[in-house]
Amino acid sequence: MCRKVLPCVRIWSDKCSSKYGRRRPFILAGSLMISVAVTIIGFSADIGYLLGDADEDHRKFKGT
């Protein structure tokens, strides 16, 4: 996936003419997406339980 995505992001960032610079908007967007992904991974057992995962493989609900 990285072999296809990274060159596209590089091309888009080279053509970007934001007042914040060429790279900063992409760094911000990437860091926000990584933060969301890490949060989802942390709560993956709870999300699976809420989406109907089998009770036999799940311990107690630990979400907040």
PDB file of N, CA, C, O and CB in Angstrom:
ATOM      1  N   MET A   1       0.826  -1.188   0.000  1.00  0.00           N
ATOM      2  CA  MET A   1       0.000   0.000   0.000  1.00  0.00           C
ATOM      3  C   MET A   1       0.873   1.255   0.000  1.00  0.00           C
ATOM      4  O   MET A   1       0.581   2.228  -0.696  1.00  0.00           O
ATOM      5  CB  MET A   1      -0.941  -0.004   1.208  1.00  0.00           C
ATOM      6  N   CYS A   2       1.932   1.218   0.780  1.00  0.00           N
ATOM      7  CA  CYS A   2       2.795   2.399   0.865  1.00  0.00           C
ATOM      8  C   CYS A   2       3.453   2.709  -0.467  1.00  0.00           C
ATOM      9  O   CYS A   2       3.735   3.869  -0.766  1.00  0.00           O
ATOM     10  CB  CYS A   2       3.860   2.201   1.930  1.00  0.00           C
ATOM     11  N   ARG A   3       3.699   1.688  -1.262  1.00  0.00           N
ATOM     12  CA  ARG A   3       4.331   1.907  -2.567  1.00  0.00           C
ATOM     13  C   ARG A   3       3.436   2.708  -3.504  1.00  0.00           C
ATOM     14  O   ARG A   3       3.921   3.355  -4.432  1.00  0.00           O
ATOM     15  CB  ARG A   3       4.685   0.574  -3.210  1.00  0.00           C
ATOM     16  N   LYS A   4       2.135   2.663  -3.261  1.00  0.00           N
ATOM     17  CA  LYS A   4       1.210   3.402  -4.126  1.00  0.00           C
ATOM     18  C   LYS A   4       0.772   4.722  -3.504  1.00  0.00           C
ATOM     19  O   LYS A   4       0.558   5.707  -4.210  1.00  0.00           O
ATOM     20  CB  LYS A   4      -0.013   2.552  -4.431  1.00  0.00           C
ATOM     21  N   VAL A   5       0.641   4.739  -2.192  1.00  0.00           N
ATOM     22  CA  VAL A   5       0.115   5.927  -1.526  1.00  0.00           C
ATOM     23  C   VAL A   5       1.167   7.017  -1.381  1.00  0.00           C
ATOM     24  O   VAL A   5       0.899   8.179  -1.687  1.00  0.00           O
ATOM     25  CB  VAL A   5      -0.430   5.560  -0.164  1.00  0.00           C
ATOM     26  N   LEU A   6       2.349   6.661  -0.923  1.00  0.00           N
ATOM     27  CA  LEU A   6       3.372   7.672  -0.648  1.00  0.00           C
ATOM     28  C   LEU A   6       3.768   8.499  -1.870  1.00  0.00           C
ATOM     29  O   LEU A   6       3.898   9.716  -1.743  1.00  0.00           O
ATOM     30  CB  LEU A   6       4.590   7.007  -0.091  1.00  0.00           C
ATOM     31  N   PRO A   7       3.966   7.898  -3.048  1.00  0.00           N
ATOM     32  CA  PRO A   7       4.269   8.758  -4.202  1.00  0.00           C
ATOM     33  C   PRO A   7       3.142   9.730  -4.545  1.00  0.00           C
ATOM     34  O   PRO A   7       3.399  10.860  -4.961  1.00  0.00           O
ATOM     35  CB  PRO A   7       4.569   7.902  -5.409  1.00  0.00           C
ATOM     36  N   CYS A   8       1.899   9.293  -4.370  1.00  0.00           N
ATOM     37  CA  CYS A   8       0.769  10.193  -4.634  1.00  0.00           C
ATOM     38  C   CYS A   8       0.760  11.353  -3.642  1.00  0.00           C
ATOM     39  O   CYS A   8       0.534  12.499  -4.029  1.00  0.00           O
ATOM     40  CB  CYS A   8      -0.565   9.424  -4.561  1.00  0.00           C
ATOM     41  N   VAL A   9       1.002  11.061  -2.375  1.00  0.00           N
ATOM     42  CA  VAL A   9       1.024  12.114  -1.360  1.00  0.00           C
ATOM     43  C   VAL A   9       2.176  13.075  -1.630  1.00  0.00           C
ATOM     44  O   VAL A   9       2.028  14.284  -1.451  1.00  0.00           O
ATOM     45  CB  VAL A   9       1.148  11.509   0.057  1.00  0.00           C
ATOM     46  N   ARG A  10       3.316  12.552  -2.057  1.00  0.00           N
ATOM     47  CA  ARG A  10       4.447  13.428  -2.383  1.00  0.00           C
ATOM     48  C   ARG A  10       4.115  14.362  -3.537  1.00  0.00           C
ATOM     49  O   ARG A  10       4.453  15.545  -3.497  1.00  0.00           O
ATOM     50  CB  ARG A  10       5.681  12.596  -2.730  1.00  0.00           C
ATOM     51  N   ILE A  11       3.465  13.847  -4.550  1.00  0.00           N
ATOM     52  CA  ILE A  11       3.082  14.677  -5.697  1.00  0.00           C
ATOM     53  C   ILE A  11       2.088  15.750  -5.257  1.00  0.00           C
ATOM     54  O   ILE A  11       2.223  16.915  -5.631  1.00  0.00           O
ATOM     55  CB  ILE A  11       2.474  13.806  -6.827  1.00  0.00           C
ATOM     56  N   TRP A  12       1.078  15.352  -4.455  1.00  0.00           N
ATOM     57  CA  TRP A  12       0.081  16.318  -3.991  1.00  0.00           C
ATOM     58  C   TRP A  12       0.722  17.389  -3.115  1.00  0.00           C
ATOM     59  O   TRP A  12       0.373  18.565  -3.213  1.00  0.00           O
ATOM     60  CB  TRP A  12      -1.036  15.606  -3.219  1.00  0.00           C
ATOM     61  N   SER A  13       1.663  16.981  -2.257  1.00  0.00           N
ATOM     62  CA  SER A  13       2.283  17.969  -1.376  1.00  0.00           C
ATOM     63  C   SER A  13       3.209  18.898  -2.151  1.00  0.00           C
ATOM     64  O   SER A  13       3.352  20.064  -1.784  1.00  0.00           O
ATOM     65  CB  SER A  13       3.057  17.272  -0.258  1.00  0.00           C
ATOM     66  N   ASP A  14       3.833  18.414  -3.202  1.00  0.00           N
ATOM     67  CA  ASP A  14       4.676  19.281  -4.024  1.00  0.00           C
ATOM     68  C   ASP A  14       3.847  20.328  -4.761  1.00  0.00           C
ATOM     69  O   ASP A  14       4.319  21.438  -5.008  1.00  0.00           O
ATOM     70  CB  ASP A  14       5.474  18.447  -5.026  1.00  0.00           C
ATOM     71  N   LYS A  15       2.621  19.976  -5.108  1.00  0.00           N
ATOM     72  CA  LYS A  15       1.748  20.915  -5.833  1.00  0.00           C
ATOM     73  C   LYS A  15       0.918  21.788  -4.897  1.00  0.00           C
ATOM     74  O   LYS A  15       0.229  22.700  -5.355  1.00  0.00           O
ATOM     75  CB  LYS A  15       0.821  20.149  -6.761  1.00  0.00           C
ATOM     76  N   CYS A  16       0.974  21.524  -3.604  1.00  0.00           N
ATOM     77  CA  CYS A  16       0.178  22.265  -2.633  1.00  0.00           C
ATOM     78  C   CYS A  16       0.750  23.675  -2.453  1.00  0.00           C
ATOM     79  O   CYS A  16       1.965  23.857  -2.361  1.00  0.00           O
ATOM     80  CB  CYS A  16       0.136  21.517  -1.278  1.00  0.00           C
ATOM     81  N   SER A  17      -0.123  24.645  -2.406  1.00  0.00           N
ATOM     82  CA  SER A  17       0.313  26.025  -2.183  1.00  0.00           C
ATOM     83  C   SER A  17      -0.500  26.646  -1.047  1.00  0.00           C
ATOM     84  O   SER A  17      -1.156  27.673  -1.221  1.00  0.00           O
ATOM     85  CB  SER A  17       0.167  26.868  -3.481  1.00  0.00           C
ATOM     86  N   SER A  18      -0.442  26.006   0.109  1.00  0.00           N
ATOM     87  CA  SER A  18      -1.174  26.466   1.280  1.00  0.00           C
ATOM     88  C   SER A  18      -0.391  27.576   1.975  1.00  0.00           C
ATOM     89  O   SER A  18       0.824  27.690   1.813  1.00  0.00           O
ATOM     90  CB  SER A  18      -1.440  25.297   2.254  1.00  0.00           C
ATOM     91  N   LYS A  19      -1.096  28.385   2.742  1.00  0.00           N
ATOM     92  CA  LYS A  19      -0.403  29.435   3.485  1.00  0.00           C
ATOM     93  C   LYS A  19       0.418  28.853   4.632  1.00  0.00           C
ATOM     94  O   LYS A  19       1.265  29.541   5.203  1.00  0.00           O
ATOM     95  CB  LYS A  19      -1.406  30.454   4.024  1.00  0.00           C
ATOM     96  N   TYR A  20       0.169  27.589   4.970  1.00  0.00           N
ATOM     97  CA  TYR A  20       0.917  26.915   6.019  1.00  0.00           C
ATOM     98  C   TYR A  20       2.134  26.165   5.482  1.00  0.00           C
ATOM     99  O   TYR A  20       2.858  25.534   6.251  1.00  0.00           O
ATOM    100  CB  TYR A  20       0.014  25.958   6.754  1.00  0.00           C
ATOM    101  N   GLY A  21       2.360  26.228   4.205  1.00  0.00           N
ATOM    102  CA  GLY A  21       3.489  25.531   3.600  1.00  0.00           C
ATOM    103  C   GLY A  21       3.024  24.330   2.793  1.00  0.00           C
ATOM    104  O   GLY A  21       1.833  24.032   2.709  1.00  0.00           O
ATOM    105  N   ARG A  22       3.991  23.655   2.206  1.00  0.00           N
ATOM    106  CA  ARG A  22       3.643  22.516   1.363  1.00  0.00           C
ATOM    107  C   ARG A  22       3.468  21.235   2.153  1.00  0.00           C
ATOM    108  O   ARG A  22       2.649  20.393   1.782  1.00  0.00           O
ATOM    109  CB  ARG A  22       4.694  22.317   0.314  1.00  0.00           C
ATOM    110  N   ARG A  23       4.206  21.068   3.216  1.00  0.00           N
ATOM    111  CA  ARG A  23       4.206  19.792   3.933  1.00  0.00           C
ATOM    112  C   ARG A  23       3.331  19.794   5.190  1.00  0.00           C
ATOM    113  O   ARG A  23       2.779  18.754   5.547  1.00  0.00           O
ATOM    114  CB  ARG A  23       5.614  19.432   4.310  1.00  0.00           C
ATOM    115  N   ARG A  24       3.198  20.901   5.846  1.00  0.00           N
ATOM    116  CA  ARG A  24       2.498  20.934   7.136  1.00  0.00           C
ATOM    117  C   ARG A  24       1.059  20.437   7.086  1.00  0.00           C
ATOM    118  O   ARG A  24       0.659  19.699   7.986  1.00  0.00           O
ATOM    119  CB  ARG A  24       2.505  22.323   7.665  1.00  0.00           C
ATOM    120  N   PRO A  25       0.251  20.803   6.077  1.00  0.00           N
ATOM    121  CA  PRO A  25      -1.123  20.260   6.054  1.00  0.00           C
ATOM    122  C   PRO A  25      -1.150  18.737   5.959  1.00  0.00           C
ATOM    123  O   PRO A  25      -2.030  18.099   6.536  1.00  0.00           O
ATOM    124  CB  PRO A  25      -1.900  20.851   4.882  1.00  0.00           C
ATOM    125  N   PHE A  26      -0.200  18.151   5.240  1.00  0.00           N
ATOM    126  CA  PHE A  26      -0.166  16.703   5.093  1.00  0.00           C
ATOM    127  C   PHE A  26       0.351  16.035   6.368  1.00  0.00           C
ATOM    128  O   PHE A  26      -0.099  14.945   6.722  1.00  0.00           O
ATOM    129  CB  PHE A  26       0.708  16.311   3.896  1.00  0.00           C
ATOM    130  N   ILE A  27       1.277  16.672   7.047  1.00  0.00           N
ATOM    131  CA  ILE A  27       1.757  16.153   8.323  1.00  0.00           C
ATOM    132  C   ILE A  27       0.630  16.191   9.351  1.00  0.00           C
ATOM    133  O   ILE A  27       0.451  15.233  10.104  1.00  0.00           O
ATOM    134  CB  ILE A  27       2.977  16.963   8.823  1.00  0.00           C
ATOM    135  N   LEU A  28      -0.125  17.277   9.393  1.00  0.00           N
ATOM    136  CA  LEU A  28      -1.242  17.390  10.324  1.00  0.00           C
ATOM    137  C   LEU A  28      -2.320  16.349  10.027  1.00  0.00           C
ATOM    138  O   LEU A  28      -2.802  15.679  10.940  1.00  0.00           O
ATOM    139  CB  LEU A  28      -1.839  18.797  10.266  1.00  0.00           C
ATOM    140  N   ALA A  29      -2.699  16.212   8.768  1.00  0.00           N
ATOM    141  CA  ALA A  29      -3.725  15.234   8.403  1.00  0.00           C
ATOM    142  C   ALA A  29      -3.261  13.814   8.710  1.00  0.00           C
ATOM    143  O   ALA A  29      -4.039  13.004   9.215  1.00  0.00           O
ATOM    144  CB  ALA A  29      -4.082  15.362   6.916  1.00  0.00           C
ATOM    145  N   GLY A  30      -2.018  13.511   8.414  1.00  0.00           N
ATOM    146  CA  GLY A  30      -1.487  12.183   8.704  1.00  0.00           C
ATOM    147  C   GLY A  30      -1.444  11.886  10.189  1.00  0.00           C
ATOM    148  O   GLY A  30      -1.777  10.780  10.613  1.00  0.00           O
ATOM    149  N   SER A  31      -1.038  12.865  10.982  1.00  0.00           N
ATOM    150  CA  SER A  31      -0.974  12.631  12.428  1.00  0.00           C
ATOM    151  C   SER A  31      -2.362  12.474  13.029  1.00  0.00           C
ATOM    152  O   SER A  31      -2.543  11.696  13.966  1.00  0.00           O
ATOM    153  CB  SER A  31      -0.237  13.775  13.121  1.00  0.00           C
ATOM    154  N   LEU A  32      -3.346  13.199  12.509  1.00  0.00           N
ATOM    155  CA  LEU A  32      -4.723  13.025  12.993  1.00  0.00           C
ATOM    156  C   LEU A  32      -5.262  11.638  12.638  1.00  0.00           C
ATOM    157  O   LEU A  32      -5.920  10.998  13.460  1.00  0.00           O
ATOM    158  CB  LEU A  32      -5.642  14.112  12.401  1.00  0.00           C
ATOM    159  N   MET A  33      -4.987  11.177  11.425  1.00  0.00           N
ATOM    160  CA  MET A  33      -5.440   9.842  11.021  1.00  0.00           C
ATOM    161  C   MET A  33      -4.772   8.754  11.853  1.00  0.00           C
ATOM    162  O   MET A  33      -5.418   7.770  12.214  1.00  0.00           O
ATOM    163  CB  MET A  33      -5.154   9.609   9.534  1.00  0.00           C
ATOM    164  N   ILE A  34      -3.487   8.917  12.163  1.00  0.00           N
ATOM    165  CA  ILE A  34      -2.795   7.940  12.995  1.00  0.00           C
ATOM    166  C   ILE A  34      -3.369   7.941  14.406  1.00  0.00           C
ATOM    167  O   ILE A  34      -3.520   6.877  15.008  1.00  0.00           O
ATOM    168  CB  ILE A  34      -1.287   8.230  13.030  1.00  0.00           C
ATOM    169  N   SER A  35      -3.692   9.116  14.947  1.00  0.00           N
ATOM    170  CA  SER A  35      -4.284   9.190  16.282  1.00  0.00           C
ATOM    171  C   SER A  35      -5.622   8.474  16.344  1.00  0.00           C
ATOM    172  O   SER A  35      -5.907   7.762  17.307  1.00  0.00           O
ATOM    173  CB  SER A  35      -4.456  10.639  16.702  1.00  0.00           C
ATOM    174  N   VAL A  36      -6.435   8.660  15.328  1.00  0.00           N
ATOM    175  CA  VAL A  36      -7.734   7.976  15.271  1.00  0.00           C
ATOM    176  C   VAL A  36      -7.526   6.466  15.151  1.00  0.00           C
ATOM    177  O   VAL A  36      -8.216   5.692  15.815  1.00  0.00           O
ATOM    178  CB  VAL A  36      -8.582   8.501  14.080  1.00  0.00           C
ATOM    179  N   ALA A  37      -6.590   6.045  14.317  1.00  0.00           N
ATOM    180  CA  ALA A  37      -6.339   4.618  14.133  1.00  0.00           C
ATOM    181  C   ALA A  37      -5.847   3.957  15.412  1.00  0.00           C
ATOM    182  O   ALA A  37      -6.273   2.849  15.736  1.00  0.00           O
ATOM    183  CB  ALA A  37      -5.329   4.404  13.024  1.00  0.00           C
ATOM    184  N   VAL A  38      -4.956   4.619  16.144  1.00  0.00           N
ATOM    185  CA  VAL A  38      -4.448   4.056  17.392  1.00  0.00           C
ATOM    186  C   VAL A  38      -5.562   3.971  18.431  1.00  0.00           C
ATOM    187  O   VAL A  38      -5.618   3.007  19.194  1.00  0.00           O
ATOM    188  CB  VAL A  38      -3.278   4.901  17.930  1.00  0.00           C
ATOM    189  N   THR A  39      -6.438   4.954  18.471  1.00  0.00           N
ATOM    190  CA  THR A  39      -7.571   4.918  19.394  1.00  0.00           C
ATOM    191  C   THR A  39      -8.511   3.767  19.052  1.00  0.00           C
ATOM    192  O   THR A  39      -8.990   3.065  19.943  1.00  0.00           O
ATOM    193  CB  THR A  39      -8.332   6.251  19.363  1.00  0.00           C
ATOM    194  N   ILE A  40      -8.771   3.576  17.777  1.00  0.00           N
ATOM    195  CA  ILE A  40      -9.640   2.470  17.349  1.00  0.00           C
ATOM    196  C   ILE A  40      -9.009   1.126  17.692  1.00  0.00           C
ATOM    197  O   ILE A  40      -9.705   0.212  18.134  1.00  0.00           O
ATOM    198  CB  ILE A  40      -9.919   2.552  15.833  1.00  0.00           C
ATOM    199  N   ILE A  41      -7.700   0.996  17.494  1.00  0.00           N
ATOM    200  CA  ILE A  41      -7.023  -0.250  17.829  1.00  0.00           C
ATOM    201  C   ILE A  41      -7.116  -0.509  19.334  1.00  0.00           C
ATOM    202  O   ILE A  41      -7.316  -1.647  19.759  1.00  0.00           O
ATOM    203  CB  ILE A  41      -5.546  -0.206  17.375  1.00  0.00           C
ATOM    204  N   GLY A  42      -6.973   0.535  20.129  1.00  0.00           N
ATOM    205  CA  GLY A  42      -7.059   0.367  21.576  1.00  0.00           C
ATOM    206  C   GLY A  42      -8.418  -0.105  22.051  1.00  0.00           C
ATOM    207  O   GLY A  42      -8.511  -0.845  23.030  1.00  0.00           O
ATOM    208  N   PHE A  43      -9.458   0.308  21.378  1.00  0.00           N
ATOM    209  CA  PHE A  43     -10.819  -0.071  21.760  1.00  0.00           C
ATOM    210  C   PHE A  43     -11.403  -1.132  20.831  1.00  0.00           C
ATOM    211  O   PHE A  43     -12.623  -1.278  20.760  1.00  0.00           O
ATOM    212  CB  PHE A  43     -11.717   1.154  21.766  1.00  0.00           C
ATOM    213  N   SER A  44     -10.562  -1.869  20.125  1.00  0.00           N
ATOM    214  CA  SER A  44     -11.061  -2.818  19.131  1.00  0.00           C
ATOM    215  C   SER A  44     -11.903  -3.933  19.745  1.00  0.00           C
ATOM    216  O   SER A  44     -12.887  -4.361  19.143  1.00  0.00           O
ATOM    217  CB  SER A  44      -9.904  -3.421  18.376  1.00  0.00           C
ATOM    218  N   ALA A  45     -11.535  -4.407  20.929  1.00  0.00           N
ATOM    219  CA  ALA A  45     -12.337  -5.455  21.565  1.00  0.00           C
ATOM    220  C   ALA A  45     -13.725  -4.929  21.924  1.00  0.00           C
ATOM    221  O   ALA A  45     -14.727  -5.617  21.730  1.00  0.00           O
ATOM    222  CB  ALA A  45     -11.629  -5.989  22.826  1.00  0.00           C
ATOM    223  N   ASP A  46     -13.773  -3.720  22.441  1.00  0.00           N
ATOM    224  CA  ASP A  46     -15.064  -3.131  22.809  1.00  0.00           C
ATOM    225  C   ASP A  46     -15.905  -2.827  21.574  1.00  0.00           C
ATOM    226  O   ASP A  46     -17.121  -3.018  21.588  1.00  0.00           O
ATOM    227  CB  ASP A  46     -14.853  -1.853  23.625  1.00  0.00           C
ATOM    228  N   ILE A  47     -15.274  -2.362  20.523  1.00  0.00           N
ATOM    229  CA  ILE A  47     -15.995  -2.081  19.278  1.00  0.00           C
ATOM    230  C   ILE A  47     -16.540  -3.380  18.690  1.00  0.00           C
ATOM    231  O   ILE A  47     -17.675  -3.417  18.214  1.00  0.00           O
ATOM    232  CB  ILE A  47     -15.071  -1.368  18.253  1.00  0.00           C
ATOM    233  N   GLY A  48     -15.746  -4.435  18.721  1.00  0.00           N
ATOM    234  CA  GLY A  48     -16.222  -5.732  18.248  1.00  0.00           C
ATOM    235  C   GLY A  48     -17.398  -6.232  19.051  1.00  0.00           C
ATOM    236  O   GLY A  48     -18.347  -6.789  18.499  1.00  0.00           O
ATOM    237  N   TYR A  49     -17.336  -6.031  20.369  1.00  0.00           N
ATOM    238  CA  TYR A  49     -18.458  -6.440  21.227  1.00  0.00           C
ATOM    239  C   TYR A  49     -19.718  -5.659  20.869  1.00  0.00           C
ATOM    240  O   TYR A  49     -20.808  -6.227  20.798  1.00  0.00           O
ATOM    241  CB  TYR A  49     -18.109  -6.231  22.718  1.00  0.00           C
ATOM    242  N   LEU A  50     -19.565  -4.358  20.645  1.00  0.00           N
ATOM    243  CA  LEU A  50     -20.737  -3.534  20.294  1.00  0.00           C
ATOM    244  C   LEU A  50     -21.307  -3.894  18.924  1.00  0.00           C
ATOM    245  O   LEU A  50     -22.503  -3.728  18.687  1.00  0.00           O
ATOM    246  CB  LEU A  50     -20.363  -2.052  20.317  1.00  0.00           C
ATOM    247  N   LEU A  51     -20.461  -4.384  18.026  1.00  0.00           N
ATOM    248  CA  LEU A  51     -20.914  -4.747  16.687  1.00  0.00           C
ATOM    249  C   LEU A  51     -21.415  -6.185  16.599  1.00  0.00           C
ATOM    250  O   LEU A  51     -21.741  -6.665  15.513  1.00  0.00           O
ATOM    251  CB  LEU A  51     -19.797  -4.543  15.701  1.00  0.00           C
ATOM    252  N   GLY A  52     -21.477  -6.877  17.744  1.00  0.00           N
ATOM    253  CA  GLY A  52     -22.076  -8.208  17.755  1.00  0.00           C
ATOM    254  C   GLY A  52     -21.092  -9.345  17.785  1.00  0.00           C
ATOM    255  O   GLY A  52     -21.427 -10.450  17.358  1.00  0.00           O
ATOM    256  N   ASP A  53     -19.894  -9.123  18.272  1.00  0.00           N
ATOM    257  CA  ASP A  53     -18.914 -10.192  18.392  1.00  0.00           C
ATOM    258  C   ASP A  53     -19.431 -11.235  19.370  1.00  0.00           C
ATOM    259  O   ASP A  53     -20.201 -10.916  20.276  1.00  0.00           O
ATOM    260  CB  ASP A  53     -17.541  -9.640  18.849  1.00  0.00           C
ATOM    261  N   ALA A  54     -19.012 -12.470  19.189  1.00  0.00           N
ATOM    262  CA  ALA A  54     -19.483 -13.560  20.044  1.00  0.00           C
ATOM    263  C   ALA A  54     -19.040 -13.336  21.483  1.00  0.00           C
ATOM    264  O   ALA A  54     -17.916 -12.904  21.738  1.00  0.00           O
ATOM    265  CB  ALA A  54     -18.964 -14.916  19.532  1.00  0.00           C
ATOM    266  N   ASP A  55     -19.938 -13.635  22.424  1.00  0.00           N
ATOM    267  CA  ASP A  55     -19.647 -13.446  23.842  1.00  0.00           C
ATOM    268  C   ASP A  55     -18.597 -14.423  24.355  1.00  0.00           C
ATOM    269  O   ASP A  55     -17.905 -14.127  25.329  1.00  0.00           O
ATOM    270  CB  ASP A  55     -20.913 -13.591  24.651  1.00  0.00           C
ATOM    271  N   GLU A  56     -18.470 -15.579  23.716  1.00  0.00           N
ATOM    272  CA  GLU A  56     -17.557 -16.599  24.212  1.00  0.00           C
ATOM    273  C   GLU A  56     -16.092 -16.177  24.105  1.00  0.00           C
ATOM    274  O   GLU A  56     -15.266 -16.629  24.897  1.00  0.00           O
ATOM    275  CB  GLU A  56     -17.772 -17.887  23.456  1.00  0.00           C
ATOM    276  N   ASP A  57     -15.759 -15.326  23.146  1.00  0.00           N
ATOM    277  CA  ASP A  57     -14.383 -14.885  22.970  1.00  0.00           C
ATOM    278  C   ASP A  57     -14.101 -13.553  23.647  1.00  0.00           C
ATOM    279  O   ASP A  57     -12.981 -13.048  23.567  1.00  0.00           O
ATOM    280  CB  ASP A  57     -14.063 -14.784  21.508  1.00  0.00           C
ATOM    281  N   HIS A  58     -15.071 -12.988  24.295  1.00  0.00           N
ATOM    282  CA  HIS A  58     -14.933 -11.644  24.868  1.00  0.00           C
ATOM    283  C   HIS A  58     -15.009 -11.722  26.381  1.00  0.00           C
ATOM    284  O   HIS A  58     -15.867 -12.403  26.943  1.00  0.00           O
ATOM    285  CB  HIS A  58     -16.024 -10.691  24.321  1.00  0.00           C
ATOM    286  N   ARG A  59     -14.107 -11.023  27.020  1.00  0.00           N
ATOM    287  CA  ARG A  59     -14.149 -10.967  28.481  1.00  0.00           C
ATOM    288  C   ARG A  59     -15.230  -9.973  28.894  1.00  0.00           C
ATOM    289  O   ARG A  59     -16.333 -10.006  28.347  1.00  0.00           O
ATOM    290  CB  ARG A  59     -12.755 -10.561  29.077  1.00  0.00           C
ATOM    291  N   LYS A  60     -14.946  -9.122  29.815  1.00  0.00           N
ATOM    292  CA  LYS A  60     -15.901  -8.102  30.254  1.00  0.00           C
ATOM    293  C   LYS A  60     -15.761  -6.861  29.391  1.00  0.00           C
ATOM    294  O   LYS A  60     -14.682  -6.576  28.872  1.00  0.00           O
ATOM    295  CB  LYS A  60     -15.689  -7.750  31.745  1.00  0.00           C
ATOM    296  N   PHE A  61     -16.850  -6.124  29.240  1.00  0.00           N
ATOM    297  CA  PHE A  61     -16.842  -4.847  28.519  1.00  0.00           C
ATOM    298  C   PHE A  61     -16.021  -3.851  29.310  1.00  0.00           C
ATOM    299  O   PHE A  61     -16.321  -3.595  30.477  1.00  0.00           O
ATOM    300  CB  PHE A  61     -18.289  -4.311  28.287  1.00  0.00           C
ATOM    301  N   LYS A  62     -14.969  -3.272  28.690  1.00  0.00           N
ATOM    302  CA  LYS A  62     -14.054  -2.411  29.406  1.00  0.00           C
ATOM    303  C   LYS A  62     -14.098  -0.959  28.960  1.00  0.00           C
ATOM    304  O   LYS A  62     -13.362  -0.132  29.497  1.00  0.00           O
ATOM    305  CB  LYS A  62     -12.681  -2.926  29.258  1.00  0.00           C
ATOM    306  N   GLY A  63     -14.924  -0.638  28.010  1.00  0.00           N
ATOM    307  CA  GLY A  63     -14.952   0.719  27.473  1.00  0.00           C
ATOM    308  C   GLY A  63     -15.507   1.722  28.471  1.00  0.00           C
ATOM    309  O   GLY A  63     -16.131   1.358  29.469  1.00  0.00           O
ATOM    310  N   THR A  64     -15.268   2.971  28.181  1.00  0.00           N
ATOM    311  CA  THR A  64     -15.758   4.012  29.072  1.00  0.00           C
ATOM    312  C   THR A  64     -17.061   4.588  28.576  1.00  0.00           C
ATOM    313  O   THR A  64     -17.621   5.483  29.209  1.00  0.00           O
ATOM    314  CB  THR A  64     -14.731   5.110  29.219  1.00  0.00           C
TER     315      THR A  64
END
